[in-house]
């Protein structure tokens, strides 16, 4: 939009759920965000990349504070180090084992026809 707009883009998200979490966090700090693309993208998420993501607008006077709030999101050690913790490795390994080897095959069903229903 033009420079005279009372709103500015504080963030662009490529996930509907992430955009709602960011908006909720801004509301918790007293900043009322606008997400004008929400209704379009909630009906047809395939348009997400075509529209360039979900723009999270905030009042121009709150822009600096909103950007700081968004940037202060906690970062996990796993993401920071780029590797999985031991418990995450175990969960991943168990998920693989249960997916491929823990599945119970469907029981064999023996169908027997009554004598009167057998073809002659």
Secondary structure, 3 states (H helix, E strand, C coil): CCCCCCEEEEEEECCHHHHHHHHHHHHHCCCCCECCCHHHHHHCHHHCCCCCCEEEEEEHHHHHHHHHHHHCCCCCHHHHHCCCCHHHHHHHHHHHHHHHCCCCCCCCCCCCCCHHHCCC
